[in-house]
Amino acid sequence: MLADYAAETAAGTTWQPKREDFREHVQEVFAASAATRLIGASLGRIAPGHVEVLLPCHERITQQHGFVHGGVLGMIADAAAALSALTVAAPGTIGVTVEYKINLLEAAFGELIIARGRLIRPGQAVSIAAADLYSVSASGREQMVATSLFTLASRTRRRRRA
C-alpha cells in the first residue's frame, strides 16, 4: 500500500477542495500573518494541494554571512506547507504546525526565494505536507536550497485570547 501511495503522489494526485473559494481563503489567511508581512513575503501559485510563497531577498532577512537566515527559510516553508493543506481543508478548519524538519542544502541567496508547498496526505486530525525551497538568480535560474516535511494538526478556528 505504501508503494501505491508513493506512486500516486509521484504521478500527481488531484486534490479536491472542500470549498469553492479556497484560493481566496488561502489569501485571507496568509494576509493575516504579521510574520510573513514583516519579512516581505507574498503568495505565488495557489492550486489544490499546492501553494507557493515568494520572498524577495533583502538585507533584513540575512544572517551574518549574507545568506538568507535558516529561520526565515523555515518560516516560509511552514507557510507554504500549511497553506497547501488548507487548500483542501473543510470550512472552519485550520492547520497548526506541530512538527517540522528542514534540511538546508545550500546557502540561500539571489533575487528571490520560492517555497513550493505540497500536500502529501490530508487527514481529519493530522495532515502531512512538504515544502521545497529554491533560490532564484537574476537570470532566473533556480537552485534547490532546502527541503522540509511538516505535520499539521487540524483544529477548529478559534479567536485568540486577549
N, C-alpha and C positions, 0 to 999 in steps of 0.2 A: 504494500500500500504506500509506503514512504516513497518508493521509486516512482510509482504512478503520480503522486502529488508533485514530485520534483519535475517530472516530465511535463505535467500540466502547466506548472508555473513557468518552466523554461519556454514552453510553446506560446505563452502569453494568455494567461487566464483573463477572461472577461468578467469583471465585477459588475454587479447590478446595484446602483444606488437605491436607497430606500426613500429618497425624497427627490423630487424633480429639481429643486433649487439647490442642489448640493454645491455647485460652483459658488453661488452667492453666499451660501452658508460658510464655506471654507474661507472666502474672502473676508466675511464678517468676523470670524474667529481670529484669523490672522491679524486683522486690523486692530483687534482688541489687545494684542500683545505689546506692552510697553517695551519689553526687552528687544524684540525684533525691530521696533521703530528706532530704538536707541542706537542700534548698530547700522541702520540704513538698509535693512533687508526688504525685499519685495517678493511678490509671487510671480512665478512664471506659469508654465503649463499646469492646468488642472484637468484631470480626467479620472474616471472611476478607478480607484486604487493607485493613482499616481499624482504626485504634486511636486513641483519644482519651487525651490526657494532660491532667489538670486541675491547675491551680496557683492556690491562693488568693493574692490579692495581700496582701503584708505588707511592712513596712519593710525587712526584711533582704534583699530582692531588688531594691530600687530603686537607681537611680543618683542623682546629686546634684540633679536637678531633680524628684525624686519619682516618676518613671515607672519601670516595670519595666525593668531593665537589659537591653540588647540581647543580651548574652552569655547571660543566663538564658533569653531567648526562643529563642536558638539551641539551648540545651541541651534544652528541652522539645520543640522542633521535631524535633531529632535523635532523641530517644527515640520520639516518635510515628511518625516516618517509618520508622525502623529496625524498630520493633516491628510496623508494618503489613506489612513484608516477611517478618518472622519468622512471621506467621500462616500462611503457605503454604510455609515452608521445610521441607526434609527433616529428619528427626530427626538430631541431632548436628551440624547446621549452624548457624553464627552469621553475622550480618551485621556487618561492620566498616565504619563510615563512612570513605570515602577522599576524599570531596569533597562540599562543600555550598555553596550560595549562598542567602543570605536577603535579602529586600527588606523593610526596616522601613517600613511605610506610614503609621502613625500612632503617636502616643505611647500606650503601653500602661499603662492604669491602670483601676481599677474594683474589683469584688469578686473576680473570678476571671479567669484566662486559660485558654482551651481551645486546645490544639494538636490539630488533626484530621489525623492521618497517613493517607495513602492510597498504596497500591502502584500504580505506573504500569506497570512491566514487570518481572516476575520473571525471573531467569536462574540458570543453574548457577554461573556465575563472577561475574557482576555483575547487580545489580538496581537499578532506578531507582524512587525513591519521592518523595513530596512531603508537605508539611505546610502548612496554613493556620492562622494563629493569630488568635483572637478575644478581645477583652476583653468581659467581661460586667458590665453595670452592676447596681446594687442593684435596679433594676426588671426585670432580666432581659434587657434589650436587648443584642444582640451587635453588635460592630463589628470588622471585619477590621483587624488591626494589622500583620500580616506574612504573607508567603508565602515558601516555600522549596522547593528542589529538592535531592535527595540522590542520590549514587552510593554504593552499598554493595557491598563485595566479600564473596563467600561464603567462609567458612573453616570448617574442621573445628574443633569446640570443643577447646581445649587449656587445660590448667591454667596459671595464672600461675607464673612462676619466683619462688622465694623470694629 
